[in-house]
Amino acid sequence: MSQQTPAETELAELLIEALNLEDVAATDIDPDAPLFGDGLGLDSIDALELALAISKRYGFQLRSDSEENRRIFASLRALSAHVEQHRTA
């Protein structure tokens, strides 16, 4: 498992809080593992809840109709890089 950056750890904590993942610690999330399917096992409802939490925390919208979503939500590392690039808060 790769080491998380501070930004990835912060986002992992938000993910756990927003999705009520009680049995998961932020440091347990491999930043390179998939968030959906075989990785963390998130689904489309989780993606919507996570996008809302990111919007509130970081001040920008993740659009549900974006063709980039598959890449953006591929892993914690990919999502963190996108957040760092677009955050306003």
Secondary structure, 3 states (H helix, E strand, C coil): CCCCCHHHHHHHHHHHHHHCCCCCCHHHCCCCCECECCCCCECHHHHHHHHHHHHHHHCCCCCCCCCCHHHHCCEHHHHHHHHHHHCCC
